[in-house]
Structure formats: C-alpha cells, structure tokens
Amino acid sequence: MTERPDYETLAQDIINLNEITSCRHNANILRELRDGDPDWNKELFIMNEEDEDEDGPEGFFVDEGDDLGLLGYFVGKSEVLEDLHIWSLPEERDQINRFFEGMSLNRSIKILAIHSGIGDDNLVSLGSFLGNNDNLSHLEFQGIMIGHEGAQNLASALGRMHHNSLKRLCIESTEISDEGIAEIVTSLRLQPQLRNLELSDNNISRDGCIALGNTLSRWPASNKLRILHINDNAVDDSGLQALVEGMTNCHSLEAIYLGGNRSITADGLRSLFPLLQSESHSLQNLDLSRIDFGDDGAIVLAEGLRGNKSLKELWLSPETSGMTSVGWSAFSRLLCDTSTINDTYLSHHTLTRLGGFMNEGTPQYIIDYLALNGKPDACICKILQSHPDLDIKTFFKLKMKFLPAVMSWFERVRSQRNGRLILDNRSYQSRKLSALYKFVRAMPDLTTIGYWEGRMIHIEAKKRQRDYDALVQDINLEDITSCKRNADFLRILRDGDPDWNKQLFIFFEEDEVADPDEDFLVGEGDDLGWLGYFIGRSQVLQELYIYYLPEGGNQIKSFFEGMSQNRSIESLVLYCDIGIDGWSRLGGFLENNHNLSRLEFQGVMIGHEDAQNLASALGRMNHNSLKHLSMEGNEAGDQGFAEIAATLSSQSQLKNLQLYSNNIGRDGCIALGNTLSRWQPSNKLETLNIDHNAIDDEGLQALVSGLMNCCSLKHLDLGRNESITAAGLRSLFPLLQSESHSLATLDLYGTNFGDDGAIALTEGLRVNRFLKELIFDFETAGMTSVGWSAFSGLLCDPSTINNTYLSNHTLTKIGGYRNEGTPHYILDFLALNKSKLTGASICKSKILRSHPDLDMGPFFEWKMKFLPVIISWLQRARPSHLGTESNKTCQSRKLSALYKFVRAMPDLTTIGYWEGRMIHIEAEKRRLEYEEHITRDRLGLSGQPMDEPRRNKRTRLN
C-alpha cells in the first residue's frame, strides 16, 4: 500500500507552489484557496485541458505533476470557497481518494457539481464531506454513469447527512436504473427540507417510482419540496400512480416535469386527480411534453382540472400528443364552458399556457382564452362574451332578493379589450339595463312595494315589543297562561330561578310524551307572544326544545319576535312546523344570539319557500358561534337544500353537519361541495352525515371535491344512498389517500356496492393510515367471497414480505356495527390491528405469521451490510408475534435466517470483522498524526525530527 503523504506537514514546508503543480495557473488557484483572496469569485472548476472554453470559466486544469491530494487538502482548508464544479479527475483511484479525503474537511462549499465519473467505489468517499458540511445547499451529479455498486455507495454517503442544509439534489443522465435509484431515494427519507429534486434521464420505471413514492409519503406533511423533475425516464401508468401517492404528501409542490415518459397513457393521467383537485395543493406547472396521450388523455386532463384553481402552465407537444380537434374541444370547454352561465363561471380561469413553449400547434381560440386568464375580470369577460342575452329568469324564483346581487355584479364589470374578445362600453350599459328591465317587467308589484314591506315588518315588531314592555309590570301571569305550571315557567324565565336546570320543552297539552310537571304544555289560554317575550328577556335559559306551536294567527309571529331578543340560548331544537312567518322571523334570533352553538330541525317538512326563508335566516348569522347544525328528515330536496347550503359559506367554524333524509341528490351535492370548497382550509368540520338521501356517483364526486378542503374531517356517513356504485366509491380516493386528511370513520351502511365496490375500497385504502372503521351491512352490500378476499389482502397481503409490511394496520372494524357477517379470518386481522401492540409490532406479527420461511435472498445483494438490521429485527420478535406458536419456533426462525446469511457468504462472515478493524486503525493513525503535528507546533519542535522510540511506537499501529 502506498504511504499517504502528510499534507498538513507538506503544506507548511512548501514555499513555491509552482513546484507542486503542472502550471503557474494551477499554482495561483492553490494560493487563492490557501490565502483566501478577497477578490476571488469563490468558484473552482476542476477540468481537463480538453474541456477549456474561451468563453467558459477559468479552471484548475489537471495534468501530470498535479497532486490532487494537495488540491483536496487546500479545498478542505478553504473558508471562502462556495462553488466547486468537478468536470475531470484522473482515473487513478488513489488520487481520487486523497482528493476527497482532504476535501471532506471543508465547511464553506454551498454548491458541489460532479460531471466526471469518479468510479462507483469512490462515491462512498463523499460521505465524510456530506456529513460534515452543513452549508451545502446544492448537490449535482450530471452525465456520469452510476452502476449498482455506485448507487449503494452514494446512498450510504447521502445517509450520513444528518443536517438539513441541502435544498437541491440533481442526479441527471446517469442511467442509474430502478434498483440503484431505489437505494438512493430511501436514503433521502431524512431530507424533507429538499426543495428541488431532479432525476431526469435515469431509466427510472415502476419500481423506482414506488421507492420514490414511499420516501415522499414518509416525509412530514410540512416538507418543502417544490419542484420534481422525473422527465425522460421509463415511467408507466402504475409507476405514475405510485409516485402520485407520495406527491399528495407534498403540499408545497409547484412544478412536476413528466415529459418524455412515453408509456404514460390516459389511465395514468387519471391518477393525477388527487393532486389537481385537492385544495391543499397548489401545483402551478405540469410538464407532459413528448407524451402521446391522445384525445382520451386530453379529456381526462380536462376532467381533472375542472375544479382546479392553481395550475398556470400545462406543457404538452401538439405534434406528438396524438390529439385531434376532439381533444382541443375538451380543453376549450375547460377554459370556457358556454352551456350555462354557471358552467362558464365554474370554468378554468388560471391556465395561461396550454401547449408548447411558443404555443406552437395550439389553436387560436385556445390562445384567446389563455390570454384572458390571469386577469382580474377573466370570468366576467367570458360570461359576457359567451352569453350575449343573459338569462335572468333563473333568478325570478328568488323574487327581488337576487336583484341587488345582479346589479352589484354589473357594477364591477368594466369594458374589456383582451385579444380578439371585445366588449365596448355601449354594449355593457345595454346589458345592465336589459337585466334591470327583465326584473321590473316580471315583478312590477314587488319592485314598488318590496322595500316598504320589509320596513313594515320591522316597525310592527318594534311596536309590539314596546307594548309588552309597558304591560309587563302589571301583568298577572295566571291571566296569560292555561295552567299554574305554565305561569310558573314564565315566572322562572322572568326572575331566573337559580335551581332551574335552564332547559325549556314546549309541547301540546295532549301530547302523551310530555311531562306536565317538567314541560310547558300549550293549551287554550296560553299567549305565546308573552312566552316569546319572557324567553327573549331571559339571561339564563340555555336549551330550548319546541315540539309544538299552534298553526295560524299571529301566535307564531309574536312568539319569534319576542324570542329574537334572547342572547343566552346555546341549543335550539325544532320538532314542529313553524310556518312561513316563523321561518322568516327566525333570522332575528340567529343574527342577535352569539352564544348559539347547536341548531336542529328534526322531522320538520321544509318546502321550497320554507327553504328560501330558512336560507335567508341563516344568512343573517354574521358570527361564528354555531358548531352543530342538524337538518334530519326534512325532505328539503335538491332545490331547497341548494339555497340553504349556499348560505353556509360563511360558517366554516361548523364541526358537525347532519343532513340525514333530506332527498338530497346530485344538484344538492354540487351546492354543498361548492360551499365546502369556499371555506377556509383551516375550517373545523369533523362530522358530515348525509345518510339516507338520493346521492349518485356524480353527486358523490362533487361532494368529495368540497370535502378535500376539510382537513379536520373525522366521520363521513354516506349510508343508504342506494345509487352509489363502485365508480362513485373511486371518487373517494383523493380523500382516503391524502396525507393531509385523517378520516377515521366511513359509513356505507345500506349501500349495495358489490365485489367491485369492495375492490375499489381496498385499492383506495392501500396507502391509508388513518381510517379505523369501515361500516357497511353485509346483507345489503352484495358482496361475495371475492370482495372479502380483497379486504383480506388489504389487511395482510402475503404475496411478499414487502407487501405484508405495506398492508393496512390501522383498520379495526370492517362490516356491521357489531361485526355481524364479517368472516373470522377478517376479524382476526382486525383484532390484531386493534390490539395494544405498536404499529411496528402489528406489522412484524403479520410478517411472521404469513411467512413461515423468511426469504433472505433479496438481502444478499447488500452483502453483510443488512445482516445487523435483520438480526436486530429478529431479536425484537417475541412468541406473541407468532400467535399460537411456541418460543422454540420463534428461536428456530431467528437461527434459520442467520444460517442463510452465513451459508451464502462464508468469506465475508470471517473477514468482515478484520476489515472493520483496519478501517478503524487507519482513521486512528491519521488522527494521532494530526494531533502530534499540532502539539509539536505549539512546542516549537515542528522543524525537528521525531525521536526513534516515539516513531516506532506510532508505526506499531500499522
């Protein structure tokens, strides 16, 4: 072995740097490294003379006479060098090792770019530099061949980075393949601060994508990844799906480059939906250039972008995309759907590029829409251009309530001149007057009396309030009630009895459920105006349950006018019809009471006009006290519920929304989805019950697009919606596979989804780590053994050890509320998931039970590096992990695995220890030489030879 020079001593003795370099230019670079020239640009390029370019940077040109060990030493000692670009290194292994050994001491380099092959076995030498330099922010490997051994060594080097300085990692055109990239990306699990990951042109296919997806999914949700380059590889549809599963965990992702992966088809593009439709992601740039996805792919992309509000650039190559006018027509409808005003409003208004770099091949009508997008009034301009005669009739059903909104919209319109789409001022004024004329013509009476009608209601209410205030001092409570107990209730409301439970139940006097000693029983002689007045005055009443109010007359009107003054009620539950007067006057109470947290309407039939009045009342809540809203058994229907849902846009603090049995269909789901998507991402919704309605697959898809904005959602009840099929259940994938959501219960009780639905659910839950309960009725689900087999594979996939490891270990319930009808082998896995074992122990137990003979073959390629991990894993295994098997069997498993390693690699098992000792001795020798040199310097003995006994003592370390 060639003895390594002592560069520390050698550097002290060198007077003329020209003597140790091949040219004066190289000597000057060493001088700048050594002395830290303040005028130096802090960049170093190591090149071969053949790489010299007149217009390129000046570099250190490696030639005969240059000692790279000394160059590495000066690089390591430098405190000012920031950029190091290695374009050429000699082939001598010892030279490269010496260079990297010296460089490993550097702490100032921020950018390291390697464009020269340094040999697979030398890549491990980078480990010390990467582990020590916590200023390194950019690391590049470009245009060098990295074999499997090189990938292992590079992964080992990257694994030594325990700091978070690295922001950009580029491994480009290395032909590293799947096996190598899998090792490298696994070592990146501790690097969630990476912002830019470039893996172009590396022959990455399905297995590499799975490994990268697994790494991304294990990063914390707060990771910083913004740009991912994986273009010009061999990614196919299944690889893209695995990759997207990881990317859904990257909420800062802004750009994805997939161009040149020619095996991606329309099916693969559909897997991008979770990224494109999630409100928690803000992807702005998607590169699909040089991919032949055809018209089917264009239609899929347009569908996925339907609710997207962030993407600005979609790169594709018109000449190679295989698209015809059919595909461009799909993109045209995406940018401006002219079928209705609402569809135009919901079109995509953020895309500014669709096609190539210079818009080559993009039709002119697409370019015109792109020119509009990004401007403040793009939506308004598209509506005015696409609908010359605005149809106002759809708003007539709301009478005059919508006229102010229509006029306000027109007031915000300004003449637009964008590309070829022009609306002059005269046309603008004509449109506005036409809309106003249509309203006046349709409702002449309302346009003249609407204002005064509202004013009269307000004046009458104030007048009655003054009448009650004047009479309250002299009123005899027995004179305004039907019995002594009712009079006592008014007295309690008026005086605030401290022993009262602060609850009031209002029943009809003949109701069998009522308790005459505890409830207010409405009978002949009860003045509900006074009851409402005392409720309004009460400062202690917290819960009000209304089971009965008389029909007709002014009783309900007076009751709610008085009640509207209350500020103490926290829970209001209505079980009876309160008529149009009641719904319209409920708004005063909802507006004024900032303590109301629970509002329920149970079994009350709500017609369309009732729904309008209720929506108007809810719209007056300008505070955020309401936490629970329940509308159950109201049969409000799509049209009525759509109006109610729209008024909830300002109630994002709601935690519990119960909508059981309201005949809600597709349009109602669209309205609710739109409301949820407009809430702040920090909304508080935890429970949504939309059981027993008329939801179909398209309705569910619209609902999920809104639920993607509800990251706090824990419980979703979709039971007894009989039109939901397997296709609809697939629309739940974004919700189930997103790392930013933590849905714990999904209720599909009473839904006949069949085996196809079971397979769809298991596919969606494959990477889910949050869902604990999947509830359905085995009698109505329509499942056979095929469906149960899919669930079994989800809970414990025995095909490979890795698939068993990746199985679902969180589900604790599949089937009925009491596990009725669930097969025993499913219950066994659920019981294991529910046990007190940790997640790792549950996984280990499934592996040991499913794989009696552990296959060690896949680990042999790492030689002895993996043996300590296997032994440690087996040492933690206990007989309890094996179910009914004995301790003897457990020990047999451990010895069997160890035997397979020893039998496969007998030489390595005998020399591995001594190799480790030699590495340790060499490192210790270098440390002692360095400490001795420092000590001799301090004693003034640096120029004197070392005495023989001490020299012999040191050399004995060899």
Sequence and secondary structure as in RCSB ss.txt:
>XXXX:A:sequence
MTERPDYETLAQDIINLNEITSCRHNANILRELRDGDPDWNKELFIMNEEDEDEDGPEGFFVDEGDDLGLLGYFV
GKSEVLEDLHIWSLPEERDQINRFFEGMSLNRSIKILAIHSGIGDDNLVSLGSFLGNNDNLSHLEFQGIMIGHEG
AQNLASALGRMHHNSLKRLCIESTEISDEGIAEIVTSLRLQPQLRNLELSDNNISRDGCIALGNTLSRWPASNKL
RILHINDNAVDDSGLQALVEGMTNCHSLEAIYLGGNRSITADGLRSLFPLLQSESHSLQNLDLSRIDFGDDGAIV
LAEGLRGNKSLKELWLSPETSGMTSVGWSAFSRLLCDTSTINDTYLSHHTLTRLGGFMNEGTPQYIIDYLALNGK
PDACICKILQSHPDLDIKTFFKLKMKFLPAVMSWFERVRSQRNGRLILDNRSYQSRKLSALYKFVRAMPDLTTIG
YWEGRMIHIEAKKRQRDYDALVQDINLEDITSCKRNADFLRILRDGDPDWNKQLFIFFEEDEVADPDEDFLVGEG
DDLGWLGYFIGRSQVLQELYIYYLPEGGNQIKSFFEGMSQNRSIESLVLYCDIGIDGWSRLGGFLENNHNLSRLE
FQGVMIGHEDAQNLASALGRMNHNSLKHLSMEGNEAGDQGFAEIAATLSSQSQLKNLQLYSNNIGRDGCIALGNT
LSRWQPSNKLETLNIDHNAIDDEGLQALVSGLMNCCSLKHLDLGRNESITAAGLRSLFPLLQSESHSLATLDLYG
TNFGDDGAIALTEGLRVNRFLKELIFDFETAGMTSVGWSAFSGLLCDPSTINNTYLSNHTLTKIGGYRNEGTPHY
ILDFLALNKSKLTGASICKSKILRSHPDLDMGPFFEWKMKFLPVIISWLQRARPSHLGTESNKTCQSRKLSALYK
FVRAMPDLTTIGYWEGRMIHIEAEKRRLEYEEHITRDRLGLSGQPMDEPRRNKRTRLN
>XXXX:A:secstr
      HHHHHHH   GGGGSSSHHHHHHHHHHHHT TTS SEEEEE GGG  TTS   EE  TT  HHHHHHHH
HH SS  EEEE    S HHHHHHHHHHHTT     EEEE S   GGGGGGHHHHHHH TT  EEEEES    HHH
HHHHHHHHTT  SS   EEEEES   HHHHHHHHHHGGGG TT  EEE  SS   HHHHHHHHHHHHHS TT   
 EEE  SS  BHHHHHHHHHHHTT TT  EEE TT TB  HHHHHTTHHHHH TT    EEE TT   HHHHHHH
HHHHTTT  S  EEE  TTTS   HHHHHHHHHHH   SSHHHHHTS     EEESTT TT  HHHHHHHHHTTS
TTHHHHHHHHH SS   GGGGGGGGGGHHHHHHHHHH   EEETTEEE HHHHHHHHHHHHHHHHHH HHHHHHH
HHHHHHHHHHHHHHHHHHHHHTTT  GGGGSSSHHHHHHHHHHHHT TTS SEEEEEETT TT  TTTSEEE TT
  HHHHHHHHHH SS  EEEE     STTHHHHHHHHHTT     EEEE S  HHHHHHHHHHHHHH TT  EEE
EES    HHHHHHHHHHHTT  S    EEEEES   HHHHHHHHHHHGGG TT  EEE  SS   HHHHHHHHHH
HHHS TT    EEE  SS  BHHHHHHHHHHHTT TT  EEE TT TB  HHHHHTTHHHHH TT    EEE TT
   HHHHHHHHHHHTTT  S  EEE  TTTS   HHHHHHHHHHH   SSHHHHHTS     EEESTT TT  HH
HHHHHHHHHSSS HHHHHHHHHHHH SS   GGGGGGGGGGHHHHHHHHHT  GGGGTT  HHHHHHHHHHHHHH
HHHH HHHHHHHHHHHHHHHHHHHHHHHHHHHHHHHHHHT TTS   HHHHHHHHTT 
